[in-house]
């Protein structure tokens, strides 16, 4: 698989490995277990070496951060993680996969519950770095790999899809960069 040409499924696998996002209720606890929510992180993008073999986190951030978004979910009973009012809500990071508006996030950001009681969020919004917030549709979620796929209407938006890399050439100790939008 060549860098920048991986399928959305490969992107979702990278997202699952990164364990990004967080969810909870107005009380600050996880909706599914009652335990403290995991620390919010984002996907790990595998990048080739920069010119001269340098690892430059600031350059990586400047180049990639416009493709990172905040995903906000509301479940039955309301709730908004940016201004909790007692309902159940989810908040996490995501990243733009395509110019068609597809965005990868975590399943636990857009779903709640376990097993046969799993349910999708009633409403999902995507907030971009410029604070523009638009509604999104859940296309799918896999709770076992904690991967979710949502879509926004790309009309009028400037979407910055992130290129995908390949982990095939990585070795232990290779530098990586993680960019996210934890806690809004």
Secondary structure, 3 states (H helix, E strand, C coil): CCCCCCCHHHHHHHHHHHCCCEEEECCCECCCCCCECCCCCCCEECCCCCHHHCCCHHHHHHHHHHHEEEEEEEECCECCCCCCCCCEEEEEEEEECCCCCEEEECHHHHEECCHHHCEECCEEEEECCCCCEEEEEEEEEECCCCEEEEEECCCCCCCCCCCCCCCCCCCCCCCCEECCCCCC
